[in-house]
Amino acid sequence: MTLNPHETVLVHTRADLEAARAGRPGDVAVVMTMGALHEGHSALMRAARRTAKTVVVTVFVNPLQFGPNEDFDHYPRALEADLKLCQEADVDVVFAPTVDEVYPGGDPLVRVVPGPMGERYEGAHRPGHFSGMLTVVNKLINLTGPDYVFFGEKDAQQLALVRRMVLDLNLPVDVVAVPTEREADGMARSSRNRYLSAQERESAAALSRALFTGIAQRRPDEIRDAARAVLTEAGRAEPPVVLDYLALVDPRDFTEIQDSDYSGPAVLAVAAKVGTTRLIDNLPFEIGG
């Protein structure tokens, strides 16, 4: 296979992926996605491009991550547009496998279990989601053989779980976190934002406003109280912000920070519904730093 170093190559099978990799020696960075790419994904690709000689983007809508009330069949798929964005970010290879290619034995009987760390917050809201996510991340690491994998900080619990899986299972890869891309009004970029009406978008901006208000404080109780005050006010808006959770956690195990004198890494995370759209956001920071 003769490869143009300036061309983004699309492959669908493991054999073609290995052939594309063979023509591009050097370290490899992988960005794992479910497609419907946006500027947040582009930031991951650009960070990967700065780090490694070869950049691979996976586009795979993973059925294991969808719960009984989540519609796998209607998840947005836009491979042609995704390829264009990858080309603009100078990605070398896009790996877009079928479900049968990733799960050749059918629905996998052996899966990665996230344990108690994956049962809190997003895990409580979406049972089984993190098991499906970790299982496919593990498989895609095995399929692509990267030196680095890039994940956005926007999905903080996902990032924490991937880091813990890599540590606990001794996977030979470095996990690199990339800061959340934000809109002009502070909202985290997300494919879900497209479902918000203009009025809902105005209400939803309170999520990021609450986070930035919170992390401006010094102590854990002050951080929570300041953020919650913003969200309480947003709950009276029209349309209202309906809070799912507000959590101040240690990113190493995603347990709530209880010690009023805590000093160290922290994540202030929020999840809420505006209309029918559920949104998540977070800010990593240092308490006492």
N, C-alpha and C positions, 0 to 999 in steps of 0.2 A: 504494500500500500504506500503510494507516494503522497506525502502530506505537505500542503502549503502552510508554512508556519503562521500566516496571517488569516487563515480560513478556519472558521469554527466547524468542526466535523461532527455530524450527528450520527450516533450509533444506537442500536436497539438491543444488541445481544452481547453476552459476555465475551464471545469470541472476537467480535468486531471491536469491542472495547480494548481487549488485550492487544489487538493489532494496532489500534490507534495509539495506545500507550507505548508500544514497542518503538514506534517511530519518533518518540519524543523523550529522550533520556533526561535525567535530572530529577530533582525533587518535585513532588506532586502535592497540590492543594486541591481539596474537594469542597464544593459548596453543595449541600443537599437541600433540595426544594421539592415542593409539590406543584410547581408551575404557577401560572397566573402571576408572573414575575412583575415587580415594581421597583422603584428607586431604592427601597431598602435592600432588595436582593442585589441590585447593582453595586451598592456599597460593599457588600460581602465579596462580590466578584473582584472589585477593584483592590480590596485588601488582599485577597488571595493572589492577584496578579503581582502585587508588590512583593510578595513573600516567596513564591515558588516559580520554577521554570515552566511547569506545566499546570494548567488550571482545568479541572474537570467540574462540570455542573451536572448534577443528577436531577432529572425531572420525573418524578414518580408519585402518583396519587396513591398513597398507601391504604389499602382497605382495612388494615388492622387498626388504624387510628380512628375509625369512624364508629360511633356508638349506635344503638338501635334507633335513636331519634335524629341521627345525622345522615344526610343524604349523600352517599358516596357517588351515585350516578349523576347528580347535578352539580358536583364540585366543578368550578370553572376550569376548563382546559383550553389553552391557547398556545399550542406548541410553536406555531409559526411566529407569533409575536414574541414568545419567549426566546426563540432562536435569534431574532433580530436584536433583542436586548443583550444576549450573550455575545453576539458578534461585536456590538458596540463596546462591550467591556473587555474585548480581546481574550475571550475564553477559547481554549484550545479544543476541548471535546465536550459535547453534550451527550450524556447517557440517559436515554429515555426508554427504559425497558418496559415490557409488558408485565402484568401480574404473574403470568406463568414463568417468565424469565427469573423473577425475583423469588417466587415461591414454587419451584418446580414440583414439589411434592404435594401441592395443594395447600389448603389452610394449615399453617405449621402447627405441629403438635408440641414442639419445643419452642418456648419463647423466653425472652428476658423479663424477669420479674423485678419491678422497681422497688419493691419493699415499702416500708412505711414512708419513706421520703416521697414516693409517688402517689400516696393516698391522700395527701393534704391539698388544700386549695384547688388548683385546677384538676388534680387527680380525684378529688371528692366530687367535683362537678361533672367530670367526664370519666366514669369508671372504665378501666381497661385502656384508656387512651395512651398512657405513658408506657405500658407494656408493649403496645403496638409500635409506638415511636422508637423505643430502645431496640426492639427486635429488628426493625428495618434499618436503623442507623448501624447496628452491628453488622447486618448483612451487607450493607452498602460499603462499609469499611473493608470488609473481606473481598468484595467484588472489585473495588477500585484501587485498593492498596495504597492509600495516601500517606504522606508524611505529616500533613496538616489537614484538619477539618475546621471549617469556619461556620460559626453560628452567631446569630444576632442576639444582643442582650435583651431585645424586646420580649422574647419568650424565656424569661429568667429561670423558671422552674425546669423547663426543658434543658436549658444550658447546664444547670446545676446537676441534673440527672445524667446527662451525657458525660460530664466531667467525672462524676462518681463511677459510672460504668467503666470508663477508660481506666480509672485508678483500680477499681476492684477486680476487673477482669484482665489487667495487665495488657491492655491493647497497645500496640506500638505506634501510637499516633499522638500528635500534639493538638489539643483543642484550643482554638483561637476565638476569642469573643470580639465582636465588632459592635460599637455603640449604636443605639437606636437612631434611625433616621426620623426626623420630625418635620411636620408641615409648618407653615408660617404661624399658625395659631397654637403651636406647641403639641398638637396631637401626633402620636406615633403613626408613622406610615403603616398601613395595613390594607390587605385586599378587602377587609370587611367595611372599610370606610365608605366604599362605593354604595353600600346599601342605606346610608344615612340620608335623610332629607336635609334641606338647608336648616330647618329649625332644629332637627335632631343633632346635626353637626355642631350647632352653636351650644347646645346643652352638653354634648360629649366633650367639649374642650375643657370642661371642669375636671376631668380625670387628670390630665397632665398638670393643670393648675394646682390641684390638690397635692400632687407629688412634689412639685417644686416648692410649694409653700411649706410642706412638711420637712423636707431635708434642709431648709434654712434654719431649723431649730437645732438645739444642742443635745437634748436628752431624749431617750426613747419615748417616754410618756408625752413630752411636749411635741415630738415629731408626729405621733399618732393623733393627738388632739387637734393639732393645727390642720392636718390633712383631712381629718373627719369633719371639721367645721365647714370646710369648703364643700365637701360632698353632701353634708346635711342641707346646706343652702341649695345645692344643685338638685336635691331631691324635691324641692318645692317649685322648681322651674317647670315650664311647659314647653316641650314634653319633659317629664322628670327623669333624672338619673336614678335608676333603681340599683342600689349597691348590693353586690354579691359578697365581696369581702374587701377589707383593707388590712394588709399584713405587713409587719416590720420583721424581717427574718434574717437569719444568718445564712448567707448564700452557700456555705459549705455543707449544710444538711437541711436547709429550708425549715428549721424550727423557729418559732416565734421568739424574739428577743425579749426576755422578761426582766433581766437585771437592769435596774435604773441607772447603774454606773457602768454599763457596758461600753467598751471602747473597741472598735475594730470594723471590719467590713460588714456592710448591711445592704439589704434590698428593701425598698418600700414599694409594695406591689398593690395593685387595685384591679378589681374586675367588677363590671357593672353592665346593666342593660339600658339602652336608650331606644325606645320603641321596641322593635323585635330583634335588634342587633346587639349581640353581646361583645363587649370590648375588654381588652386587658392592656395594662401598661405598667411600667415599673421604672424605678431609678436606682441604680447601684451607687453607693457612696460610702464614705467612712464616717462613722460616729466617733467624735473626738479627734478627727484628723484635720 
